Amino acid sequence: MKNYSLSRRNFVKQSAVLSGGLYMAPHLASAFEDQESMPLEPVELAWLENPGNAQFGGVTMGVPWPKGQLKQSEFLLTNSAGKQIPVQSWPLAFWPDGSIKWAGHAIPQADEMGSDWKLMPGKGIRPSKEVKVEETADMIKIDTGIMQCQIDKKGPNLLKSIRRNGREGLKNGRLVLMKQDGILGEKASISTSLFEGEIYQVTVEQNGPVRAVVKLEGKHAAPGEDAWLPFVIRFYFYAGGASIRTMHTIVFDGEEEKDFIKGLGLRFDVPMEDELYDRHIRFAGKGEGVFGEAVRGLTGLRRDAGEAVREAQVQGKKTPPQSTFPESVRSRLHYIPAFGDYTLSQTSSDAFAIRKRTASGHAWLKSGFGDRSRGTGYVGGPAGGVAFGIRNFWQSYPAQLDIRNAQTENVEVTMWLWAPDAPAMDLRFYHDGMGQDTYEKQLDALNITYEDYEPGFGTAKGVARTSEMQLWVMEKTPSHEAFNALANGVETPPQLVASPEYLHQMGVFGKIWDLPDQSSTKKAKIEEYLNDYFEFYKGQVDDHRWYGFWDYGDVMHSYDYDRHTWRYDVGGFAWDNSELSTDLWLWYYFLRTGRSDVFRMAEAMTRHTGEVDVHHLGKFAPLGSRHNVMHWGCSAKQLRISTAANRRFYYYLTADERVGDLMKEQINAVATLKEIPPTRKVSSKSLWETDDDPNHVYAGFGTDYSAIAAAWLTEWERTGDDKIKTKLMNSMRTIAAQPKGFFTGGSRLDLRTGKFEIQDRQRATASHLSAVFGLMEICAELVENIDMPAFKTAWLQYCELYNASGEEQEKVLGNSLGGLNLGQGHSRLTAYAAQQKNDAQLAARAWREFFGGAAGYRFEKPEIYQVEGAEILHPVEEGHISTNATAQWGLAAIQCLGLVGSYLEE
């Protein structure tokens, strides 16, 4: 414990808490099943990726803590030199006894970026320059100690003014939206309107001393037009920082047939006072490439300005006094064109272009090009400037950075999240319905394209998109190396995480996974194949360019081997939309490996599936949409897609507030099933009809309940809300009381109490989908956190009998369940029952089911091969692989190893 300001004895005495060590030997970790008896050690944190040359404003992470130990969220953090780093902490989740389960921790930019970080409960230090927040009736002022920002509470100015060292570096930050009333080529004339964001509500969510968060909500407005396109913006400020992290969300509430977004972004003004030849433009290309020019160039002239002048301008430094310029140059400066307008445009994932012009009304000059820009720019001079960047710039194309009027005293910068250079955003459904005006026709069509169509259901109304941006107010033009550090920080924001060893020791997310194990031939092969499947999908993202504003983060559902492409245009076989828990597969794989590439893919998927695949307003809110050619196109609007179970990982690992919003949306989501019954097309109306009682809705004990329980468990963990806890426990108790437990299938849920009506039907039933959308994972957490033997018994019965023989099912339930699907995926349920009952025979059965490969994969190395030649557009990797099977195989492999790995025989 050397280098800590608190001695071990005083630390124990003062904090009366404990935490788990990072590299605890497995045999020791297993001995501490009661977390209250674990030894007191600091938690070691490491960078997800080596930050290297990356500049960032601050870092926020989530860390789990042992049950029963932490009552207050005070912590201290040290770096590899033993120096204390200021840290701001707050609870993210609580154990049932009220102790802290997860805590959020924020730190400012650190000078020393080593990997040896240690976090422990105790009283830490405060930053020398604290974030201070002052709120009045009209505005909010934030002072980071370096930068002072003013945010208006009404009107368009989200960032009214930002000053550094007393100088105003940025002003009039506002949202802009360009709307078209049609698509070029379809209408004779197109009308375009310009809207600006109008603030309706401002909330200070955190107010320092290390981190401040301000949330702004509103809509886009224009004179004579109805306000539309709701937005949620969060600004993040860190102590001693000169940057603002921005999280930008829009929710589409327009009419797809007439409201076409032509441009969407954040615009601000940059005051300028330097000479035109000292004003500089920077754009980040790929790798370490930088486009750098001055507004008025002094290089390449017919008359030489001198080496000192040329070098200063190229390096972005203040040039020598004009009086030292050669007369041949000084007397003719006014003849050198000043280029005031610059654009970096990324209109596909594989091409960006830079252009410039002197001013509006004059021709553009092609200035640079490349494939994938890092999406960061700068404008300014020796007196100061502003750097700005959009994360996932090329992945979320079309994106664009505009600099206008750089030759004047007021430069206008726009960070376009949807680039005006690109065609207008078209969210219309991709076909006219083809006469599917009855349920019978829709079900018949489902048999050919797997698309569940229904008129009016394939609307984009209510879907959302969240984007991340960064702003820096600079003292001077950064060197190319320093600018690269800014761009790298935008492209891959540094993230601190606890190790897989520590996360496993804390038993996060159900105690159903283990660390990688290659101690036997079979285990080594499972680990190898887990890696192979992940690597295949990571490669498919790039091979098939699964990028774009509305697409980035999702993967495709099924493959067309005749065309050598994924079925992007075939009904329900296209975008995956979390089908069979792709999100969970990635997150559990990250937990056990700690791999940064897995984290980043899961992060992108969480952002996408929680925003784009879910309706956040309108009659379908807050349900998600089943897989389809359009992310929102399927008429199956379901809880299993919008479930909080898919969001909890990212929230608890990063403390991300927007994902917290998405989970909170789901608390009462089940009520929407009254208007949108999931089984309306295939079951008797009497089964789900609840119009006689507005307080009841029919819900299944499978995909519905997994989402209901995930939302209620998460809200109870986050808030300690006794009402939510009561509803959750009532739901568990009344499922257990059903005549056949989970095999009863479903019942009417009282929305006020959380109680299910007790059914009188005696025939047991099951669906192959019930447990493959998070039910297994959430029930494991329910059993762990809530001592309810009857519920545990009912759940173990389901786990044990789903894959059992018909004779075994009939003996216990009174009837066989018939031919059930997804046997391999359900092997993890058998494994869970085996582990809970300490039953070696069940464990052996679980492994037989896993290796048996029913509705999954045989146990062999994935067959992946290269396809090239004239049959395809470009060479791609291909394999006999499906996303459903991969997600379920991955979860089964991870959880069978975690639960009954010791029973695996060679």
C-alpha positions, 0 to 999 in steps of 0.5 A: 500500500506504499505511496497512499496518503492513508495507511492501511490501518487508517484506511480500514478504520476510516472507510470501513469498506473493502474492494477486490484485488485485480489479480487475485489467484483463482483459488483465493477468489473462489474462497471469497464467495461471501463478498463481505469477507474479501480482503481489502485491496485497491482496484487496478484500472487500465486503459482499454487502448493505449492512449498514446498520442491522444488528447482528451478532456476527462474520463468517466468509468463505472466500477463494481464494488463488493456487496455489503461494504460501501455505504458512501461513494468517496474514493481516492485514485492514484497513478503509477507514480503513486500520485493522487488524481482527483476523482468524482464518484457517485452511485450507479447501482445498489445491492439489495442491502443498500450498499453500493454495487456500481459507482461512476468515477470521473477524472480530469485529463491526467498528465501521467498516462501510465497503466498502473491506476489504483482506485479505492474507497477513501477520501481523495483530493479535490482538483486544483481547478474545480468545475464550478456551476452557477445557475440563474433564472436565465442562464447557466455558467460553467467555469472549469478553471480554464474555460468559462461557458455560458448556456442560455435556458431559452432560445437558440444559443446552447453555447452562448459564449465560451471564454479562455483567459478572458478572451471569447473563443466561441459564441452563439453555439446553436443547432441547425437543421435543413429540411427539404419537402421532397427528393430531387428527381421526384419533384419539379421544385424543391423547397428548403427550410432552415431551422435552429434548435429552440431550448425548452428545458435545461437541467444540471445533472452534475455540478463538480468538482471534477465533472459537470453535466448539463442536459438541454432539451428542445425542438428545432424551430423556424419562422412560420413553421411548426417546431419539430425534431426533438433533441437532447444535448448533454455537455460534459465539462471536466476540471481544468479542461478547455474542452466540451464533450457533447452527446447529441440525440435527435428523435424523428417525429416528422412525416417521412413523405414530406420531411426530408433532412438535408443537413443536421448539425451544430454551428457556432461562431469563432471571433478572429483578430489575427492577420489573414496569413496567421489564420490557420485551417486544420483537418484530420485525415487518416492515420497521422495525416493532417491537412494544414493551410493558412487563409492567406498563403505565404508559400509557393509565391513568385516572390519569396517571403523568406524562410522564417516566414514560410516555416512559421506559417507551415508550422502554424506559428505567428509569423515574424513582424510584417515589417521584416517581410521582403518589400516584394511581398509586403507591398503585394499582400493584398493581391494574394487571395484569402480563402475564407471557406473550407469543407471536409466532406465524408459522403461514404465510408471510403471517401472524403474530399476537402475543398476551399474557395475565397468566398460565396459566389466563387468557384471551389478548388479541390484541395485534398482527398482520402478514404477515412477522415478522423473528423476533426478540424480547427480554425484559429491563429496565435490569439486563439482558435477552436478545434472541433470533431465528430466521433465515428465520422466516417463510420456514421457518414454522411458527415461534414465539417464547414468553415465559412468566412475565415477571412472576416472577424467572425468565422462560422463553423458547422459540424454536420452530423448529416452532410448537406453534400449528400442526398437528403435523408430518406426514411420512407418505407421501401415498398408499397405494401404489395396488397397486404391489407389483412393479417392473413395476407401478411402471414402468407407473405411472411412465409416467403420473405420472412417480413412481418408487414402491416400498414402504418407500422413501418414508420420511422416516427419515434426512432432516434440517433445519438452522436458524439462531438468534441469542442476545444477552445485553444490558446493558439494554433496547435502543432500538427502533432498536437492536432493529431492528439486531439483527432485521436482523442475524438476517434478513440476516446480513452477509456479506463476499465477494471480487468476481467479478473476483477469483474469476474470476482465481483460476479457482475451480470449474473455470475454465469461467466468465467475467464478464458480457460485453455487447460484442456483440448476442448476448452482451448478449442471453444476459446479458439472458436469464440475468437473465430466467430467474433473476428468473422463478424468484425471483418464482415462489418468492413467487408460489407460496409455496415456503416452509415448514420442509421446503420452503424452498430448493427449487423445483418441477420442471414446470408445469401450464398447464391449472391455472396452477400447478406440478405440486405433486401429480403424482408426479415432477413436483413438488419439483425436488430438484436435478434437472439441477443447479439448484444449480450454475446458481445458484452459477455465476450468482452467481460471475460476477455477485456478486448478493446475491439470487442468493447468498441463493437459492443459499444457501437451496437448498444448505441444503435440498437437502443436508439435506432431500433426503438421508437421513443415517441408515437404510438409504438413508443417505447417498443423496439422493432423486429429485424427487417430491411429497414431498422424500424420496418417490421410490424412486430413491435416488441419489448424483446428488442427495446429491453434494458437487458441489452443496455445495462453493460455499457451503462454500468461500465461507462456511466453513460447518461443517455443509455440511462435514459433509454433504460428508464424509458422501459420501466412502463413499456409493458403497458404499450402491449395493450395497444400493440399486442405481440401475438395479435396476428396468430392467437385468439383475441381472448388470450390478450384482450384487456380492454375491459380493464385499463390496468391489466395487459397480457404479457408472456413469461418469456421475451416479454418478462425478460424485458419487464424484469430487466427494466424493473431490476435495473431501476430498483438497482439504480434508485432503490425505489421500493415501489419498483422492488415490490412490483418486481417481487410481485411478478416473480411471486405470481409466476412461481404460483402459476400451475406450471410456473414459467411453462404456463406461458403468460398471463394478465399483468396488473400494471399497478402492482406487478402481479400476474393473474393466476391461470387455471390452464394446466397444459404446459407450453414453451416457446423456443424464443422465450429464454434467448432474449435475456431471460436466462441472464436476468433470471440469474440476477434475480435469483442472486439478488432476491431470496425467493425460493419459489421463484428459484424453483420455478426457474430451475424447473424451466431450465432443467426441463426445456431440453429434457426428453418428452418422457421427463417433461410429461412426468413432471409437467403432465405433458410433453412440450413437443419438438422445441428448437434452439437446443444448443442455445438452451444448453446454458439453461441446463448448465445453470440448473446443474450448477445450482443443484450441484448435479453432475448428470445435468452438467454432463447433459448440458455439454452433450446438448452444447456439442450436439449442435441442435439448431446451432453449430457442430463442434468444429472450426468455423468454415470461413473462406475467401470469395473473389472473382467476377461473381462478386463486386469485390473480394469478401470473406464468407462462411457457413455462419448465421447471426442467430446461431453465432449469438446463441452458440457464443452465449452457450459456450461462455455460460456452459464454461462459466457454470459447468466448465469443471465437468467438461471431459476430454 
